[in-house]
């Protein structure tokens, strides 16, 4: 089970395509993961002013015991 206490940050990306590719690799090798999506916003700055690709930040976590394997299969 993946909890805040036993997880390790695998990567941070703004690309939904890269996030999807990494997620598919982790699924293929049966590595449990969680993704934290942070939608960026600033006062007075609308989504129109941001590039479409950079609106959300994706933080991918894996179990600390699976970190090396996850790093290898995700090709980071």
Beta strands, then each sheet from edge to edge (+ up, - down):
strand 1: 7-13
strand 2: 33-39
strand 3: 56-63
sheet 1: 1+ 3- 2+
end
